[in-house]
Amino acid sequence: MLSAMSSRVVMTYGSFDLFHQGHARLLQRLSMLGSELIVGCSTDAYNAKMGVPAITPYAQRRLMLESCRFVSRVIAEQEWDQKYADIINYNVSVFAMGEEWTGQFDAFEDITNVVYIPRADIIGERRPFNAVPQQALRVASA
């Protein structure tokens, strides 16, 4: 695993919908890889375009990320292809994504270190959204 170094910028992307402790653990772990953590938060329009609309609006997800002490800066993820330019523009040393993206960003290895983070040891036990008890959903929406 990469260790933290001075002036080392780490970048990741995601929706961060229904922000939970697994997200916080991931961001904490990523922040230890460098001196600055930039998070690209998917906009509502981008999520809809990708076929995975967010439950929490972008403005609220962005505010949650900006409030997280592990995050240095939040940028809007508006297009899939913006990542390459963002890596260059923000002088990114480490581009990190969850292991489910393994191989998808290997092309960036010519400009930055690419790291795929295992989710199991970060997220812990995960329950699919449809497995949440209906009573909890009714209470949450009341």
ROSE-4610 file (N, C-alpha, C; in Angstrom, 1 decimal, always signed):
// ROSE-4610
residu = [M/M/M/L/L/L/S/S/S/A/A/A/M/M/M/S/S/S/S/S/S/R/R/R/V/V/V/V/V/V/M/M/M/T/T/T/Y/Y/Y/G/G/G/S/S/S/F/F/F/D/D/D/L/L/L/F/F/F/H/H/H/Q/Q/Q/G/G/G/H/H/H/A/A/A/R/R/R/L/L/L/L/L/L/Q/Q/Q/R/R/R/L/L/L/S/S/S/M/M/M/L/L/L/G/G/G/S/S/S/E/E/E/L/L/L/I/I/I/V/V/V/G/G/G/C/C/C/S/S/S/T/T/T/D/D/D/A/A/A/Y/Y/Y/N/N/N/A/A/A/K/K/K/M/M/M/G/G/G/V/V/V/P/P/P/A/A/A/I/I/I/T/T/T/P/P/P/Y/Y/Y/A/A/A/Q/Q/Q/R/R/R/R/R/R/L/L/L/M/M/M/L/L/L/E/E/E/S/S/S/C/C/C/R/R/R/F/F/F/V/V/V/S/S/S/R/R/R/V/V/V/I/I/I/A/A/A/E/E/E/Q/Q/Q/E/E/E/W/W/W/D/D/D/Q/Q/Q/K/K/K/Y/Y/Y/A/A/A/D/D/D/I/I/I/I/I/I/N/N/N/Y/Y/Y/N/N/N/V/V/V/S/S/S/V/V/V/F/F/F/A/A/A/M/M/M/G/G/G/E/E/E/E/E/E/W/W/W/T/T/T/G/G/G/Q/Q/Q/F/F/F/D/D/D/A/A/A/F/F/F/E/E/E/D/D/D/I/I/I/T/T/T/N/N/N/V/V/V/V/V/V/Y/Y/Y/I/I/I/P/P/P/R/R/R/A/A/A/D/D/D/I/I/I/I/I/I/G/G/G/E/E/E/R/R/R/R/R/R/P/P/P/F/F/F/N/N/N/A/A/A/V/V/V/P/P/P/Q/Q/Q/Q/Q/Q/A/A/A/L/L/L/R/R/R/V/V/V/A/A/A/S/S/S/A/A/A]
num = [1/1/1/2/2/2/3/3/3/4/4/4/5/5/5/6/6/6/7/7/7/8/8/8/9/9/9/10/10/10/11/11/11/12/12/12/13/13/13/14/14/14/15/15/15/16/16/16/17/17/17/18/18/18/19/19/19/20/20/20/21/21/21/22/22/22/23/23/23/24/24/24/25/25/25/26/26/26/27/27/27/28/28/28/29/29/29/30/30/30/31/31/31/32/32/32/33/33/33/34/34/34/35/35/35/36/36/36/37/37/37/38/38/38/39/39/39/40/40/40/41/41/41/42/42/42/43/43/43/44/44/44/45/45/45/46/46/46/47/47/47/48/48/48/49/49/49/50/50/50/51/51/51/52/52/52/53/53/53/54/54/54/55/55/55/56/56/56/57/57/57/58/58/58/59/59/59/60/60/60/61/61/61/62/62/62/63/63/63/64/64/64/65/65/65/66/66/66/67/67/67/68/68/68/69/69/69/70/70/70/71/71/71/72/72/72/73/73/73/74/74/74/75/75/75/76/76/76/77/77/77/78/78/78/79/79/79/80/80/80/81/81/81/82/82/82/83/83/83/84/84/84/85/85/85/86/86/86/87/87/87/88/88/88/89/89/89/90/90/90/91/91/91/92/92/92/93/93/93/94/94/94/95/95/95/96/96/96/97/97/97/98/98/98/99/99/99/100/100/100/101/101/101/102/102/102/103/103/103/104/104/104/105/105/105/106/106/106/107/107/107/108/108/108/109/109/109/110/110/110/111/111/111/112/112/112/113/113/113/114/114/114/115/115/115/116/116/116/117/117/117/118/118/118/119/119/119/120/120/120/121/121/121/122/122/122/123/123/123/124/124/124/125/125/125/126/126/126/127/127/127/128/128/128/129/129/129/130/130/130/131/131/131/132/132/132/133/133/133/134/134/134/135/135/135/136/136/136/137/137/137/138/138/138/139/139/139/140/140/140/141/141/141/142/142/142]
x = [+0.8/+0.0/+0.9/+0.4/+1.1/+1.1/+2.1/+2.1/+2.0/+1.6/+1.4/+2.7/+2.7/+3.9/+3.4/+4.4/+4.0/+3.7/+2.7/+2.3/+1.8/+1.1/+0.7/-0.9/-1.4/-2.8/-3.4/-4.5/-5.2/-6.6/-7.1/-8.4/-9.2/-10.5/-11.5/-12.8/-13.6/-15.0/-16.0/-17.2/-18.4/-19.6/-20.7/-22.0/-22.1/-21.6/-21.7/-23.1/-24.0/-25.4/-25.7/-26.6/-27.0/-25.7/-24.9/-23.6/-23.7/-22.7/-22.7/-21.3/-21.1/-19.8/-18.8/-19.3/-18.4/-17.7/-18.5/-18.0/-16.9/-17.3/-16.3/-15.0/-15.1/-13.9/-13.1/-13.8/-13.1/-12.3/-13.0/-12.4/-11.2/-11.4/-10.3/-9.1/-9.3/-8.2/-7.5/-8.3/-7.8/-7.0/-7.4/-6.7/-5.4/-5.2/-3.9/-2.8/-3.3/-2.4/-1.7/-2.1/-1.5/-1.8/-1.5/-1.7/-3.0/-3.6/-4.9/-5.7/-7.0/-8.0/-9.0/-9.1/-10.1/-11.1/-12.4/-13.5/-14.3/-14.5/-15.4/-16.7/-17.7/-19.0/-19.9/-20.5/-21.4/-22.6/-22.8/-24.0/-25.3/-26.4/-27.7/-27.9/-27.5/-27.6/-26.7/-25.5/-24.6/-25.1/-25.6/-26.1/-27.3/-28.2/-29.3/-28.9/-27.9/-27.4/-26.8/-26.2/-25.5/-26.6/-27.8/-28.9/-29.0/-28.3/-28.4/-28.7/-29.9/-30.3/-30.0/-29.6/-29.3/-30.6/-30.6/-31.7/-31.6/-30.3/-30.0/-29.6/-30.1/-29.7/-28.2/-27.7/-26.3/-25.8/-26.5/-26.1/-25.9/-26.8/-26.7/-25.5/-25.3/-24.2/-22.9/-22.8/-21.6/-21.3/-22.4/-22.2/-21.7/-22.3/-21.8/-20.3/-19.9/-18.5/-17.6/-18.1/-17.3/-17.2/-18.1/-18.1/-17.2/-16.8/-16.0/-14.6/-14.0/-12.7/-11.6/-11.9/-10.8/-10.8/-11.8/-11.9/-11.3/-10.4/-9.9/-10.7/-11.2/-11.9/-12.9/-14.1/-15.1/-15.3/-15.2/-15.5/-16.7/-17.4/-18.5/-18.1/-18.5/-18.3/-19.5/-19.2/-20.3/-20.2/-19.0/-18.8/-17.8/-18.0/-17.1/-15.7/-15.6/-14.3/-13.5/-14.1/-13.4/-12.2/-12.2/-11.2/-9.8/-9.5/-8.1/-7.7/-8.5/-8.2/-8.1/-8.9/-8.9/-7.6/-7.1/-5.9/-4.7/-4.7/-3.6/-3.8/-5.0/-5.3/-5.0/-5.3/-5.1/-3.8/-3.0/-1.6/-1.8/-2.6/-3.0/-1.8/-1.4/-0.4/-1.0/-2.2/-2.8/-4.3/-4.7/-6.1/-6.6/-7.6/-8.1/-9.6/-9.9/-11.3/-11.5/-12.8/-13.1/-12.7/-12.5/-12.0/-13.0/-14.3/-15.2/-14.9/-14.0/-13.6/-12.2/-11.7/-10.4/-10.2/-9.2/-8.9/-9.5/-10.5/-11.2/-10.4/-9.4/-8.7/-7.2/-6.8/-5.4/-4.7/-5.5/-5.0/-4.4/-4.8/-4.3/-2.9/-2.4/-1.1/+0.1/-0.2/+0.9/+1.0/+0.0/+0.1/+0.0/-0.4/-0.6/-0.5/-0.4/-0.5/-2.0/-2.4/-3.8/-3.9/-4.8/-5.0/-6.5/-6.7/-8.1/-8.2/-9.1/-9.2/-10.2/-9.9/-10.9/-12.0/-13.2/-14.3/-14.6/-14.4/-14.8/-14.2/-13.0/-12.4/-12.7/-13.3/-13.7/-15.2/-16.0/-17.5/-18.0/-17.4/-17.9/-19.1/-20.0/-21.3/-22.1/-22.6/-23.4/-24.7/-25.8/-27.1/-27.7/-28.1/-28.7/-29.9/-30.1/-31.1/-32.5/-32.7/-34.1/-34.2/-33.1/-33.2/-33.5/-33.6/-33.9/-35.3/-35.6/-37.0/-38.0/-39.1/-40.1/-40.5/-40.6/-40.9/-39.9/-38.6/-37.6/-37.8/-38.2/-38.4/-39.6/-40.6/-41.8/-41.4/-40.7/-40.3/-39.4/-38.4/-37.5/-38.2/-39.3/-39.9/-41.0/-41.3/-42.4/-42.0]
y = [-1.2/+0.0/+1.2/+2.3/+3.5/+4.2/+4.9/+5.6/+7.1/+7.9/+9.3/+10.0/+11.1/+11.9/+13.3/+14.3/+15.7/+16.1/+17.0/+17.5/+16.5/+15.5/+14.4/+14.5/+14.7/+14.9/+13.5/+13.2/+11.9/+12.3/+11.6/+11.9/+10.6/+10.8/+9.7/+10.3/+9.4/+9.9/+8.9/+9.5/+8.6/+9.5/+8.8/+9.5/+9.8/+9.0/+9.2/+9.4/+8.7/+8.8/+8.1/+8.6/+8.0/+7.8/+8.9/+8.9/+8.1/+7.2/+6.3/+6.1/+5.3/+5.1/+4.5/+3.6/+3.0/+4.1/+5.1/+6.2/+6.9/+7.2/+7.9/+7.2/+5.8/+5.0/+5.0/+5.0/+5.0/+6.3/+7.4/+8.7/+8.9/+8.4/+8.4/+7.6/+6.5/+5.6/+6.3/+6.9/+7.6/+8.8/+9.5/+10.7/+10.4/+9.2/+8.8/+8.5/+8.5/+8.3/+9.6/+10.7/+12.0/+13.1/+14.3/+15.5/+16.2/+15.9/+16.5/+15.4/+15.4/+14.5/+15.3/+15.1/+15.7/+14.6/+15.0/+14.0/+14.6/+13.8/+14.2/+13.6/+14.4/+14.0/+14.0/+12.9/+12.8/+13.7/+14.5/+15.4/+14.6/+15.2/+14.5/+14.2/+15.1/+14.9/+13.8/+13.7/+12.7/+11.3/+11.3/+10.0/+9.5/+10.4/+10.1/+9.6/+10.3/+9.9/+8.5/+8.1/+6.8/+5.7/+6.1/+5.2/+4.8/+5.6/+5.3/+6.6/+7.1/+8.4/+8.3/+9.4/+9.4/+9.7/+9.2/+9.5/+10.9/+11.2/+12.5/+13.4/+14.7/+15.6/+16.0/+16.3/+16.6/+17.7/+18.8/+19.8/+19.3/+18.4/+17.8/+16.9/+16.1/+15.1/+15.9/+17.0/+17.8/+18.4/+18.9/+19.6/+18.5/+17.3/+16.3/+16.0/+15.9/+15.7/+16.8/+18.0/+19.2/+19.3/+18.7/+18.7/+17.6/+16.7/+15.6/+16.0/+15.8/+16.3/+15.7/+14.6/+13.9/+14.5/+15.2/+15.7/+17.2/+17.4/+18.8/+19.6/+19.0/+19.7/+18.8/+19.4/+18.6/+19.3/+18.5/+19.0/+18.2/+18.8/+18.1/+17.1/+15.9/+15.0/+15.1/+15.6/+15.9/+15.0/+14.5/+13.6/+12.5/+11.4/+10.3/+10.7/+11.4/+11.7/+12.8/+13.4/+14.6/+14.1/+12.8/+12.4/+12.6/+12.3/+12.5/+13.9/+14.8/+16.3/+16.7/+16.2/+16.5/+16.1/+14.9/+14.4/+15.3/+15.8/+16.7/+18.1/+18.6/+20.0/+20.1/+19.0/+19.1/+18.4/+18.1/+17.5/+16.3/+15.4/+14.2/+13.2/+12.8/+11.8/+10.4/+10.2/+8.9/+9.1/+8.2/+8.1/+6.8/+6.9/+5.8/+5.5/+4.3/+3.9/+2.6/+2.2/+0.9/-0.2/-1.4/-2.6/-3.0/-2.6/-3.0/-2.3/-1.3/-0.6/-1.2/-2.2/-2.7/-2.9/-2.3/-2.3/-1.2/-0.6/+0.5/+1.7/+2.0/+3.2/+3.0/+1.8/+1.5/+2.4/+3.0/+3.9/+5.2/+5.5/+6.7/+6.4/+5.2/+4.9/+5.6/+6.2/+7.0/+8.4/+8.8/+10.1/+10.2/+9.0/+9.0/+7.6/+7.4/+6.1/+5.7/+4.6/+4.1/+3.0/+3.2/+2.3/+1.9/+0.6/+0.1/-0.4/+0.2/-0.1/-1.2/-2.3/-3.3/-2.7/-3.0/-2.4/-3.2/-4.5/-5.4/-4.9/-4.5/-4.1/-2.6/-1.9/-0.5/-0.4/-1.0/-0.9/-1.8/-2.9/-3.9/-4.5/-4.9/-5.5/-4.6/-5.0/-4.2/-4.9/-4.1/-4.7/-4.0/-4.7/-4.1/-3.2/-2.1/-1.1/-1.8/-2.7/-3.4/-4.4/-4.6/-5.5/-4.7/-3.3/-2.5/-2.8/-3.0/-3.3/-2.2/-2.6/-1.6/-0.6/-1.1/-0.2/+1.0/+0.7/+1.7/+2.7/+2.2/+3.1/+4.0/+3.5/+4.3/+5.4/+5.1/+6.0/+7.1/+6.7/+7.6/+8.6/+8.2/+9.1/+9.9/+9.6/+10.4/+11.8]
z = [+0.0/+0.0/+0.0/-0.7/-0.7/+0.6/+1.0/+2.2/+2.0/+3.0/+2.8/+2.6/+1.7/+1.5/+1.5/+1.7/+1.7/+0.2/+0.1/-1.2/-2.1/-1.6/-2.5/-2.5/-3.7/-4.0/-4.3/-3.6/-3.9/-4.4/-5.4/-6.0/-6.1/-5.8/-6.0/-6.5/-7.0/-7.5/-7.0/-6.9/-6.5/-6.3/-6.1/-5.8/-4.3/-3.5/-2.0/-1.6/-2.2/-1.9/-0.5/+0.2/+1.6/+2.4/+2.5/+3.2/+4.5/+4.7/+5.8/+6.3/+7.4/+8.0/+7.1/+6.2/+5.2/+4.3/+3.9/+3.1/+3.9/+5.1/+6.0/+6.2/+6.4/+6.5/+5.2/+4.1/+2.8/+2.6/+2.9/+2.8/+3.8/+5.0/+6.0/+5.4/+4.9/+4.4/+3.2/+2.3/+1.2/+1.6/+2.6/+3.1/+3.6/+4.1/+4.6/+3.5/+2.3/+1.1/+0.7/+1.2/+0.8/+1.7/+1.2/+2.0/+1.7/+0.6/+0.1/-0.5/-0.2/-0.8/-1.6/-2.9/-3.7/-4.1/-3.8/-4.1/-5.3/-6.3/-7.4/-7.1/-6.8/-6.4/-7.7/-8.0/-9.2/-9.0/-10.1/-10.0/-10.3/-10.0/-10.2/-11.7/-12.6/-14.0/-14.5/-14.0/-14.4/-13.9/-12.7/-12.1/-13.0/-13.3/-14.2/-15.5/-16.1/-17.4/-17.3/-16.2/-16.0/-15.6/-15.4/-15.1/-13.6/-12.7/-11.3/-10.6/-10.6/-10.0/-8.5/-7.9/-6.5/-5.7/-4.5/-3.6/-3.0/-2.5/-1.9/-3.0/-3.0/-4.0/-4.0/-5.1/-5.2/-4.2/-4.1/-3.2/-1.7/-1.3/+0.0/+0.1/-0.9/-0.9/-0.9/-1.7/-1.7/-0.4/+0.3/+1.6/+2.6/+2.6/+3.5/+3.3/+2.0/+1.7/+2.2/+1.9/+2.3/+3.9/+4.6/+6.0/+6.6/+5.8/+6.2/+6.4/+7.6/+7.9/+7.0/+6.4/+5.6/+4.2/+3.8/+2.4/+2.4/+1.4/+1.3/+0.3/-0.7/-1.8/-2.4/-2.8/-3.6/-4.9/-6.0/-7.3/-7.9/-8.8/-9.5/-10.5/-10.5/-11.6/-12.5/-13.7/-14.6/-15.9/-16.2/-17.3/-17.0/-17.6/-17.4/-17.8/-18.9/-19.5/-18.8/-17.8/-17.2/-16.3/-15.9/-14.9/-15.4/-16.6/-17.1/-17.0/-17.4/-17.3/-15.8/-15.0/-13.6/-12.9/-13.3/-12.8/-13.1/-14.3/-14.8/-14.1/-14.2/-13.6/-12.1/-11.4/-9.9/-9.5/-10.5/-10.2/-9.2/-9.6/-8.7/-8.8/-7.6/-7.4/-7.3/-6.7/-6.5/-7.0/-7.9/-8.3/-7.7/-6.8/-6.1/-6.3/-6.5/-6.7/-6.0/-5.8/-5.2/-6.1/-5.5/-6.2/-7.3/-7.2/-8.3/-9.6/-9.6/-10.8/-11.3/-10.7/-11.1/-12.6/-13.1/-14.5/-15.4/-14.8/-15.6/-15.8/-14.9/-15.0/-15.1/-15.6/-15.8/-16.8/-17.7/-18.7/-18.1/-16.9/-16.2/-15.6/-15.6/-15.0/-15.7/-16.9/-17.5/-16.9/-16.1/-15.6/-14.0/-13.4/-11.9/-11.4/-10.1/-9.5/-9.4/-9.9/-9.8/-8.7/-7.8/-6.7/-6.6/-6.5/-6.3/-4.9/-4.1/-2.7/-2.5/-1.7/-1.4/-0.5/-0.9/-0.1/+1.1/+1.1/+2.2/+3.6/+3.6/+4.8/+5.2/+4.3/+4.6/+5.0/+4.2/+4.3/+5.5/+5.6/+6.6/+6.1/+7.0/+6.6/+5.8/+4.6/+3.8/+3.5/+3.7/+3.4/+2.2/+1.2/+0.0/+0.5/-0.3/+0.1/+0.2/-0.8/-0.8/+0.4/+1.2/+2.3/+3.6/+3.5/+4.7/+5.0/+6.3/+6.7/+6.3/+5.7/+5.3/+6.3/+7.6/+8.7/+8.8/+8.6/+8.7/+7.6/+6.4/+5.3/+5.5/+6.1/+6.4/+7.4/+8.5/+9.5/+8.9/+8.0/+7.4/+6.5/+5.9/+4.9/+5.6/+6.8/+7.5/+7.9]
